[in-house]
Amino acid sequence: MPAENPSTSLPTLKALAVASLVTIAAAAAVMWIAVSQHERQLQSLRTETVERLGRIRANIESTLNGSLTLTQGVAATIHAHGQLTDAEFATIAEQLVGSRRDVRNLGVAYGTVLRQVYPRLGNESAIGLDYRQNPKQWPKVEQTIQSGKTVVDGPLPLVQGGIGVISRTPVVRPSTPGGPASYFALVSIVIDLSTLLDQAGISAPDVGLNLAIQTNGQVFHGDSKLLEQNPVELDISFPGGVWRIYAVPASGWPSDWWRQDPVISTIGLALILAVAATSFYAAFAWRHRTRLYESLRESESRYRHLLDTAPAAIVLHRQGRVIFSNREAVRLMAAHGPEDLLDRPVLDLLHPDYHSVVTDRLAALKAPGDEAPPLRQKLITLDGRVIDADIASSAVMIGGELAVLAIAIDTTRSVRAEAQRQAILDDLQRSNDELRQFTSAASHDLQEPLRQVATYVQMLERRYGPVLDQDGRDFIQYAVDGVIHMRRLLHDLGLYAQVKAAGAPLKRLEIGPILDRVRETHDDQLRRLGGRIDHDPLPPVMGDEGQIQQLLNNLLDNALRYSRIGIPPRINVSATRQGAFWLFRFRDNGIGIAPEYQSSIFDVFTRLHGISQSQGTGFGLAICRRIVERHGGQIWVESEPDQGSTFLFTLPTA
């Protein structure tokens, strides 16, 4: 065989080297695709597992919190009416517990002695238990009394057998009307853990998950070895504590990528062999492509003109450096001319967060015609600004070498607009969720107990009214008062929830006529107390008429309710300009507010006096604050005991 011409052997060797590199790159690409496919499947399975676990977590939280909060209902009744008779306690407990299978028992201790238990059957021996004499329960009971808050204990073994959760809620009330509040009673509930989890559907046959639940480092449900299997995990939250639930699919996570799908592995191997055959075939035909290169050079010249006049930003780069940029690219990158971009590393024009992504995309462009689909990226202009752009790339031959043609479209404005739109949608979604939660609670958890109380009280009055003594009739009146108070509470709760959820658009309002209408609704009370309302000329504001009237009504109602005995109420309303807002002063001569309470009176359920002294629900001033804040203003109080109070709030000028 004749020796090969040295002038042709070097190009042939280069071609063989290129073919080898292409084959290696193809093998790497196939492996990358297979690994990526495996990772996508794994991520999809983890996402599905998170969704399933989220539903289970929600069921557990709903069931657990629904049972735990029963103590708060009993505590609220004792706080309002004092010690319950055994019959009253049994009636209330039966209504609250109902058909909840997870509740073992509900009990009330006055002081530290357990006096009442529901159901009584099977729990008679617990009555009379003094927690101070029980070393197992006293530490948690003492913690509950000292903290003044609900304390949840468990899961822990129960004396009756099984595992349970114990929640204890203290009751704090004045020992005498108007006196200081102190510890009075303790309401406890025992929840069976196994029944709780069954009701939450954790052992349903279609769950498809292996689960474990942990608290304080101890797994109390499921196998602790599950924590070593890279599980999905979520928190189960309830008053006074948090559990952590772990899950993996019942079938486990996918195996290694080459074992998971042998078909893909086989196809990948065939693709590598095909690329290798093609590459080496091209290497041996290298000497026959001279004319093709010359044709490509001519095409490059024509192509350059088209690129330079295109309306999109176009950049050519080879071996990582810019070799061409059209006029739109110069404008987009804030360059003075193409020379500012020439020979610049292409990664210098990209935000560092996208370097690895772009590097992988460029590595996939191995031959002319290979394309990378549009991807939104961030660019750094020469003057330091960060802009958004959709960039698509394709491989082309320039001067006999492989280069990359990148086309970029500026999307900065559309990205910002989309972010703003999404923020608005998220805010609307949160508001809708809050409104739905409130509607559900009002119609199910609050209205039904109220209806039952009203029904039984009416039956009691009709059937036994003539034969009851004074104490019995008093008890009926207490129940009626409780129903009335609950209705007020529901009404105010609805007003509070709807301030933001159902507010009308703001418009120009005259405050004076609105205040006059509010005063007319209180005429009878003003005449009875000898009160008077004066106001300076009041300015117009931008507001929601219904909410502004509610604001003034609540402030006037508060002033009349807390007027001093024997002193006619005197109320004055004035306003002064404060920039873009009017500062209103609502001044009264009532009993005043001590400094330590002035920051908390605007919180929900905050009442500085007992029900016997005031018929308020604790929502009035909280509604005021929410209305003012919805209008972009602020509200606060300045007061001293027995010197009256001045409520100050700001509303936008009209």
N, C-alpha and C positions, 0 to 999 in steps of 0.2 A: 504494500500500500504506500503510495507516495506521501511524503511528509506534507503536513498542512502549512500553507503560507503563513509566516509569522504575522503578516498584516491583518489576517482574518482570524487568527487564533485568539487574540485578546478580546475582541467583541464577543466571540462565541463563549469564552469563559465568563465574561460579564453577564451574558444572557443566561447561562446556566446558574450563576449566582443569584440573579434576580428570580429565576424560576424556583430556586430553592427557598428564597425568602417568601415568595408568594405562597408556596405550599405551606410553609410554617405559619404564615399569617392566616391562611385559610383554616388550618387546624386550630389556631388560637381563636378564630372567630366562631368556629363550630362549637368549641368548648364554651366560649362566652355565651353563645345563644342557649346551649343546653343548661348551663348554670343559671342563666337569667330566667329561663322557663321554669326551672325547679324553684328558684327564689320567688317567682310570681305565684306559683301554685301554693308554696308555703305561706306567703303573705296573704293570699286569698283565704286559705284555710284558717289562718290566725284571725283575720277580719271576721269571718263567719263565726269563729269560736267566741270572739269578743261580743258579737251581737247576741249570740245565745246566752252567754254568761250575763250580759247586761239585762236581759229579760228575767233571768233567774234572780239576779241581784235585786231588781225592782220588785219582784214578787216577795222576796224575803223581807226587804225594807218595809214594804207596804203592810205585810202581815204583822211583822214585829212591832213597828211603830204604832199600828192600829191598836194592838193590845197594850203596849206600854203606856200610851196616852190615856188609857182608861183611868189610871190613878189620878190624873189631873182633873178629870170630870168630877170624881168623888171629892178631891181636895178642894175644888172650887165651891162645891155645895157646902162643905163643912166651913170653909172660910166665910161664906156668906151667911150661914144660919147657925153655926156653932155645932155642938154635939148632936148627932143623930140618934133617934131611938132605934132599937133593933128592927122594928117594922119598917121604918123609913129607910134604913140602910139596906135591908133585904130587897125592898122595892127598887131602889136606885141600882143596886148591884145587879139584880135580875135584868133590868132594862139595858144596862151597859154591856154586861157579859153576853146576854142573849144566847146565840148558838155557837159562840166561839169555843171550839173544841180544844184549842191550845191553852186556855186559861185553866190552871189547876184550882186556884182560889184567889179571892180578893179580900183583904182584911184592913181593919182600921184599929190603930193603937192610939189611945188618948194618954198623953204623957208618954210613958215607955211601956205601958201594959196593953196587950192585945185584947180588945173588948168585943170586936165584931168580926165574923168571918163568913164569907159566902163562897160556895154553898156550906151551910152549917153541918149537913150530914157528912160524917166522916172526918170532920175537923173540930169536933167538940173539945178534944183534948188540948187544942192550941189556944182556946179562949182562956184568958187569965195569964198568959205567958208574959213575964217581965223580961224585956230584952236585956236589961242590965245584968240579969242573972244567967244569960245565955252567952257564953264566951265565943261561940261560933258566929252568932249574928250581931252581937253588940258593936264590933268595930265598924261595920258598914252602916249600922243604924246611927251610931254616934257621928260618923262622917256626914251622913245625910242631914242630921239635925244641925250640925255646926256650919255646914256650907249653905243651908237653906235652899238647896237645889235637888232635883231628882238624881238619884244615884242608881245605876244599873250594876248588878252583881251577877257574875256567871259568864258562861255556863258552869254549873257545879252540880255535884250529886245531891239529890233531894232525899229527905228523910223517908218520904213515901215511896221512894224508888224512882229510878230514871234520872235523866239529866234535865235541868231547868235553868231558867233565867229569872232573877228576882229584881223587880224595880220598886224603889221606895221614894215617895214624894212627901216632903214635909208640908204641914199647914201652919202658916203664921198668921195670927190675928190678934187684935187688941183684947186683953183680958177684961177691960171695961170699955164702954162706948167712948170713943174719942181718945182712949189711952194709947200708949205705945204698943206696937205689934211685937209679939214674942211667939216662940214655938208653942203650938197647941196640940197637934195631933200628927200621926204618921199613917199614910195610906200605902199599902204594899200589894203587889200582885205577883203571883208565881205562874210562869209560862212554861209549859212542857216543850222542850226543844225538839223532840222527835216529831210531835204533832205539828209544831210550827213549820218544820222543814217539809213535812208531807203536804201541808196546806199550800206551801209556796211552790209545790211541783218539782222539788229537787230530785225526787226519786221516780219521776214519771218515766215510762218505758221509752218515750221518744226524745228524751233529753239529748242523748248522743254524746255525753261528756262524762269524763271522770273528774270528780270534784273533791276538793278539800277546803275546810274552813278553819282559820287560825285566829287566835287572839292571845295577846301577850306572849307570843313565841310558842304557844302550845296549839297543836292541831286537835280540835275536838270533834271533827267530822271528816271522814275519809282517811286515806292513807297518806302519811307524812312523806313517803317516798315520791309522791307526785310532785313535790316542790323541787325535786332534782331533775325534772323533765322539761325544763324551760316553759312553765305554764303561763297562760294568760291570767292576770290577776286584777281584781277590782276591790274597792272598799265598800262595805255595808255599814252605813251610818245610822245611828239612832241616838236618842238623848242620853248623853253621858258616856258614850263609847263608840268604838269602831271595830268591826271584824274585817278580816281580809279573806276573800274567797278566791281559790285557784282552780283552773280548769285546763285539761288537755282533751283533744278528741278521743272518743272511746276507742278508735282504731289507731291512735297514736299519730305522731307527726310523720311526714313523708321521709322515706329512706334517702340515701345518697343519690345524686342525680343520675349517675351511670347505671344504677340498679333500678331506678324508678321507671324509666321508659326505655327499654332496649330497642324499640323501633326507632326512636329519635337517634339513639347512639349509632344504629346501623346506617340510617340515612346520612348522618354526619360523616361517618367513615367513608361512605360511598362518595359524598360530596368532596371530601379531602382528596380522594384518589382521582376524581374527575378534574379537580383544580390542578393537581400535580401533573396529570397527563396533558392537560391543556397548556400549562406553563412550560413544560419541557418541550412540547411540540413547538410552541412559539419561540423557544430559545434556539432550536435548530433552524428555524426559518428566519432568524434575525438578519442575516445578510441580504435577505430579499425585500427588506422593508425601507430601503433608502428613499425610494420614490414616494412612499407613503408619508414619510416625515416631511419631505419637501412640500407636499400638498397640505399637510397640516400647518406648516408655517404660513402658507398663503391664507389659509382659512383663519389663522390667528389674527392676521392683520385686519381682515374684514370684520371679524368678531369683536375686535377691540373697539372699532368705531361704534358698533351697535351697543356695546356695553357702556361706553362713555356718555351716550345720549339717552340712556334709559331713565325713566322717572324714579326707579327704586335705587337704593344704595347698593352698589356692586363692588366687590373687592376680590381680586385674584391673589392668592398667596401660594407659595411653593416652599417646601421645607420649613414651614413655620413662619415665613417672612412675607410681607406684602410686596407684590411686584406690580400691581395695578390697582387704581381706585378711580371710579368715575366721579363726575361732578357732584352727584347727589351724595355720595359717600363723603366727599370733602365737606359738604355743607353739614351733614348729619354729625360728623365727628368734630365740628368746629375747627377745621384746619384752614390755614391760609391758602393752601394749594396742594396738589397731589404729592409734591415733594415732601410735605410734612409727614405723609403716611408711608412713603416709599421705603422699603427695607426695614420697616418697623416690625418687631415681633407681633404676630397677630394676637397672642395671648395678652399683650399689654393693653389692647383695646377692650378686653373683656373684664368684667367684675371677677375678683378672685373666687367667688362662690361657684362660678361656672367653669373654672379651668379644667377640672377633672371630667366634667360632662362633655365639654367640647373636645378634649383630647381623645376620649373614647369614640366620639362621633367621627372625628377626622381619621382615626385609625381604621374605621370601617370602610373608608373610601379608598379602595385598593386599585381600582381600574377605571378607565374612562366610562362614564355612564352611571357609575355608582352614585346613589343619592342619599342624602340625609334629610328627612322630612322637616318642615318648619318647626322650630322650637323657640319658645319665648325665652329670651335671655336679657341680661343687663349689660350695657356697654358703658365704658368710661370715656367721655369725650376728652379732647386735648385740653379743654379749659377746666376739667375736673368734675363736670356734672355726670350724674348717673341717669341713663335713659333706658327705656324698655324697647325692645325690638323683636319682631319675629324673623328668625334667620333660617334659611334653607341652603343646603350646600350640595354640590355635585362635583365629581371628579372629571377633569378634562386634561387633555394633552396640550402643553404649551412648550414650544421649543424642544420637542422630543422628550419632555419630562412630564411626569404626572404633577398636576397642580389642582387646587381646589377653587371653585367658583362659589362665592358666598353672596347671597342676595338678602338684604335686610330691609324691612319696612318698619318705620317708627311707629310704635304703639303706646308711647308714654301717656298721651292723653286718654286713650281708651282704657289703659290699665288703671289710671287714677279714677276715672269715672266708674269702672266696674267695682273697684274697692269701696267707693262711696255708696254705690247702689247696694252692695252686699252688706255693708254696715247698717244701712237703713232697714234692709230686709231682716237682718239678725235682730235688730231692736224691735221691729214689729212682731217677729216671732216670739221673742221673750215676753212682750206685753200680752200677746194672745195666750201664751201658755199660762201666765199668771192669772189672767181673767178666767180661763177654763178651770184652773185649779180652784179658784175662789167659788165659781158657780157650782162645781161639784161638791165642795165642802158645805156650802150653804144649803143645798137641796137635799143632801144625804146625811152628813154627819151632824148637822145642827137642827134642821127643820124637823126631822123625824123625832128625836128626843123631846123637842118642844111640844110637838103635837101630842105625844103620849102623856107628858106631864099635864097639859091642859085637859085632856080627856079624863084622866083619872081624878084630877081635882074636881072637875065638874060632876063626875059620878059620885064622888065622896060627898060633895055638898048636897046633891039632890037626895041621896039615899040616907045619909046619917046626920044631916044638918040639924033637924029638930031634936035629936037625942044627945048631941054633943055638948060637953061643958065648955066653959070659956077657953080652956087650953086647946080643945079640939078646934074650936072656931078660929083661934089664933093661928093654929097650925095651917088651917086652910088658907088664911090670909097670907101667911108666909109663902105658901106655894103659889098663890096668885101673884104676889109681888115678884117672885122668882120668874114666873112666866113673862110678866110685863118687862122685867129687866132684861130677860133673854131676847125679847122682841126688839127692845131698844138696841141691844148689842148687835143683833143681826142687821138692823137698819143702818147703824153707824159703820159696821164692818163693810156693808155694801157700798156706802158712800165713800169710805176710805179706798176701797179697791177700784172704784170707778173713776176716781179723780183723774188718773192718767189714762185709763183704758177707754173712757167714753167722753172725753172732754170735747167741747165745741171749739171751733176756730176762734182765735182772739179777735176782738173788734173794739171800736171806741165805745167807752161806757161812761156815763155820768154817775159818780158815786153817791151824790146827794139823794136823788130819787130812790136808789136802791136801799140806802140806809133808812129812809122814811118808810118804805114798805116793811123792812125788818122791824122797825119800831112799832108799826101798827099790829104786827102779830104778837107783840108782847104788851099791848095796852092794858089788858086786865091785870097782869102781874105788876106792871109799873104803878097802876092806881092802887093796888093792894099794898104795895110797899112804900108808896109815896115817892117813887123814883122819878128822875128826870134825865133826858138825854139832850145834850147840847152839841152843836158842831159848828166849826168855822166853815166858810165857803170851801167846798171840796173840789179838787181838780178832776178832769176826765183822765181815764187811764185806758190802756189796751188790756182787755181781759175777757174771760168767759163769764157771761152775766149770771148764769145759774151758780157757778162756783164762787164768784165774788159775793153773791147774796148768802150762800152757805157759810162763807168765811165770816161775814159780819154777824150773821145769826148766831154762830157758835160763840163768838167773842162776847156778844150781848148776853146770851144765855149763861155763859161762864161768869160774867160780872154780876148778874142778878142772883145766881145760885150761891155765890160766895160773898154776898153783901154782909155787913155787920149787923147783928141783931139790934133793933131799936134805932138804927141810923138809916135814914132814907138814902137809897143809892143815887149817886151823882156820877154821870158818865159824860165824858167829853171826847169828841173825835176831831182831830186836826191833821194837817198835812203840810210838809215843806219839801221844796225841790231839792233833789240830791243827784245831780248829773242827769243821766238818762232815766232816772227813777223818781217816783214820789215816795217820801218817807211818811207813813201814816202813824199817828199816835192814838191809841185807844186806851184812855185813862179812866180808872174807876176809883172809888173810895172804900173798897171792900176790905176783907180780912188780910190781904197781902199774902206773899209767898216767901218763905225763908230762903236765903241765898243757896243753901245746899240742894234745894229741890228745883231751882230755876232752870237748870239745863236738862232735866229729865221730864218735865211736865209735857213736853211735846212728843214723848215716846208713846207708842201704842199701849193701851191698858194701864197707863199710869194714872192713879187717882190718889190724891193726898188725904182723902177722908173716906170713912167707911160708908157703906150703903145706907146705914141708918141716918147719916148726916147729909148725904147727897145722892141724888138719883142718877148721877152721871155713869157713863160706861167706860171712860178712859180713852175714848176715841176723839172727843171734840177738838182738843188742841192738836192732836196728831193729824186730823183732817185739815185743820188750818195750815199746818206746816206744809202738808203735801200740796194744797191748793196754791200757796204762795210760791213754793219751789217750782210747780208746774208753770207759773208765770215768770220764772227766771229771777224771783226775788228771794228775800230772807225774812225770817221772823224770829223775834226774841222778846224777852220780858225784863223789865226793871221794876223791882218791888222790894218792900220791907214789910215785915209783919205788922198788922194794924195800921199801915200807912197807905193801903191801896196798891194797885198794880197798874203799870203802863205797858201794854203790848205794842211793840213796834214792828212794822212790816213794810216792805218795799214792793211797789208795783210799777211796771213800765209806763212811761209817759205816753200819751196819745198823740 
